[in-house]
C-alpha cells in the first residue's frame, strides 16, 4: 500500500501509554459493498477504513480485550468521590414529543420524547458525566458497556468510559437501524466529524468498538433522526455518570490529595470544574448547572 495516505481514527487505534498495547484489529474485506470494488487501491482503502464487521456476517465484533494490570492505590470497584448534580431553574429547551412520521414500528412503542433533560423533582440532574481530570492514567478497564437500540431509542442515552475501553453496540429492535459514530465538537449541540456509519438491519446485530482517543462521541441513527447516544471517553478510569436523582459515585480509588473534577452535560457549552480534597480515600462534591446557560 505504498503511497496511500495515512487514515487515523479515534476508534480502534493502538492507544498511547499507559494504555496496554495488545489489541488486534480484524479488517472486514468481506463486506458486500467492498466486494463490488475490484481495484487494489479500493481494497487497500477498505482495509484502512473498515474497523467493525457487519453484524449480518459477524454477529460479535472481533476486538481483542486489553490486559488489565492493577496499579497500587488506584483500583477499580472502590468508590472514591461521591456527590450530586442539580439543575437550577427550568430548561429553556424543554423536551418535546418526537414526530415519528409513518414509522409503524416506532409508533407501536408509545410516545417518544426528545432526551435533552432528565430532571428529578428535587432538581437532581441525570446523565451528567463526572470526570477526575488529574487522576493518573491506569490500565484499561476490562468491563464492556453495552448500548442498545430498543423501542426506537438508544439506551443508555449517556455513557462514560475510560480511554481504550470497548463498547458493544446492539440492535434489539425488530426493525432496521444504522449507527453513525461522530467525534463530537465540544461546545456545540450537533457539530463534529463523522468516523463510521454502518447498518444494523436485523434484531440481534451488534458491533464492538474500542474508543481510544479522549473526547465526546455521538451515536446517531439516520433512519430515525431523533435517536442519539453520547459516549464520553475520559483520559483515565475515574469517570461516572449521574443517575436519575442526580447522585454519582466514582468507583475507582484515589490516593489522598487534591484533585480537579469536571461535570459535563450535553446541553451546556462548557463543563463545570471544581477542586476537591480526597482524605482517607474519600471525598464528596456538589455541582449545580444554571438552566439559563444551556445551549439553545
N, C-alpha and C positions, 0 to 999 in steps of 0.2 A: 504493500500500500504506500510505496514511496511517493511523496509529492502531495498526499492527501492532507487537507487541513486538520489540525487537532480539534476535536469536538469535546468540550468539557461540560459536564452536567453536575449539579449538586447532588444528583441521585446516583447511588451505586458506584461511586468512585472510591478509590483507596483513601481513607482518611489520614490526616496528618497526625503525628504523635500528639497526645499519648494514646490515641485510639489504636487498638491492636490490628495489625495488618494481616488478616487471614481470610478475608472474603474472596470468593471466586465468582465471576460473572459468567453466565452461560448465554451466549448470543442466540438470537432467535431467527435464524435464516429460513426456518420452515414456515413462516407466516405467509399466507396466500398472496398478500399484496407485494411481498418481496419476491416470491416465486415468479411473478409475472414480469419481473425486470431481469433481462438476460445479461446485461453488461457486467463486466468485472468491477467497474467503478461503482455501479449501483449496489452490487453485493457488498463491497467493502464499506460503503457508507452505511448500509443497513446494519452491518455488524457493529459499527461505531455508535449508531443512534439507538438501536433497539436493545433495551435492557430487560424489560419484563415480557414474559411469554404470554401469548393469548390463552386465556383460561379454557378455551374450547379444546386446545390441544395439550395444554399443560395446566391442569386444574390447580396445582400447587406451585407457586413461584419457586424457582431453584436458586435461593440465596443462602450461601453457607454461613451459619452462625459464627460470630466472632468469639474468641476465647475471652472469658471474663476472669480477671485475676484480682482478688481483694487487695485493697490498699489500706494500710493500718490507719485507723482514725476516721476513715471515710467509707462507711459500709452501707449497702442497700438494706432497706427494711427497718431502719432505725430512725424514728421521727426526730427531727431537729428543730425546725421552725414551724410554728403554727400561727393561725390568725384568721381574720375575716376581711372580706371586701364588701363595701357598701356603695350604693349609688345615691347621691344626694340630689333630690329633685326628680321630676318626671321626664322620661325620654322625650326628646324633641322630634324623634322619628319613630313613633310607636309602631309596633308590629301590625301588619295587616293580613287579611285573608288572601292567600295566593289564588290567582285565577288559573286553573289548570287546563282551561280550554276543553277540547273534546276528548281528553285522555280518560277513557272509561275506567281503566285500572286504577289510576291515582284518585279519581273521584270516589271510587268504591271504598276508600280508606278514610273517608270523612274529611272534615275541614283541615286544610294545611295552612299554617301561618308562617310568615317570614320569621327568621330566628335572630333578629338583632339583639333582643333583650330577654333575659330570664332573671326577673327580679322577685324576690320573696316579699311577703307582706311587711316584714321588718326592714326592708331596704337592702337585704343581702343580695349581692350581685354574683350570679353564677357565671361559669365559663371565662374566668379571668386566669391567665397564666402567671404563676408566681415563679420567679427565677432568681437564684442566688448568683449574682454577677461574678463575684471574685472568689467563688469556690474553686478548688483545684480541679484540674482535669483528671478523671479516673476512667478505668477501662469500661468499655461499652456494656450496658446492662443487657442481660440475657432475655428479658421479657420481650414479647412481641405483641404490642397493642393491635387491636382489630378495629377497623372502620367498616361498617356495613351500610349498604343501600337498602333500606327497609321502609316499606309503605311510602315510597317516593320522597324520602328524606335521607340525609346522611346521619348516621349515629356512630359515635358522638359528634356533636357539632364542633367542639374544640378539643384538641389533644395537645399534651406537652410531653416531649421526649428528649432524650439526650442524643447528641450527635453520634451517628453511627448505628443507631438502633434501626431495626426493621419494623415495618408496619404491614399488616395484611389488609388488603382492600378487597371487599367481597360484595357480590350482588346477591341479596336474599329475596329479591322480588321476582314474581313471575312475569316480568316484563323486561325489555331491554334498557340498559343504561350504558353510558360511556363514562370514562374517568379522564378528565383533563387535569393535569398537575401543573400549577402555576407557581413560580417563585415570586411571592408577593412583594410589591414595592411598599415598604413600611411608610406610614404616614398618609396612605391613601385607602380608599374603600375597595377599588376594583382594578388598580393597575398592577402590572407585573409582567414576567417573562414566561411564556409557555415552554414547558420542558417535555411533556409527554401527553399523548391523547390516544387512548385505546378503548375498544369495545368490551363491555361485559354484557353480552347479549342474552345469556341464559342464567337462570337461577342456579346458584352454586359456583358461578365463575369467580375466580379470585386471582389476585396478583400479590406478590410480596415485593415491597420496595425498601431499599435502605437509604435513609436520609443522612448524608454526611456533612453537609455544609450548614452551619447555623443560620437561622433566619426563619421566616414565616412562609408556609406553603398553603395554597388553596387547592382544594379538590372541588371540581365543578362537573356537572352533567349537562352537556349541550342539548340533550333531548328534553330534559326537564330543567329549565333555566333557573328555577328557584333553589335547586339543590346545591348546597355548599357546605364544605367542612374545612376547618382551619387546623393546620399542624404547626405548632411552634417547636422548632428544633433548637435546643439550647446547647451552648458550648460545653456544658458539663451535665452531670446527672442530677443536680439539685434543682428540680423543677416539679411543679404541682399545678393542678387546676382546681379552682374553687367550685364547690358543689352547689346544690340548689339553695342552700341557706347562706351562701357566701363564705362558708368556712373552708379552710385548706390546711393541709399538713404536708410538708416536705419530708418524704420518707427516705432520707439519705442523711447519714450522720455528719456532723461537723465538729471539729475540734474548737475549743473555746477561742474567741477572738471577735474582731469587728468584721462585719460583712455588709455588703451592699445588695439590696434586694429590690427587684423591679416587679411591677404588676402591669400586665398588658391585656387589653381588651380590644377586639376587632373594630369597635366603633369609635375609638379615640386615636387621635393623631400620634400622640406620644405616650409612652408608659409612665406610670408613677414610679418614683425611686426613693427609697428610704435607707438609712443606715440602722443596723441592729447589732447588739452585743450578745453573743452566744456565751452563756455561763452554764457550766456543768452540762454542756451539750444541748441546752435548750434555749429557745427564745420565742417571744410572741410579738406579733406586729399587726397593725391595722391599716388598711388602705381605704380611702374614700374618693370615688370619682365624682366629679361635678357634671351632672347630666347636661348642663348648658354648654359644656365644652366639647360635646360629641360632634363628630363629623356629620354633615347633612348629606 
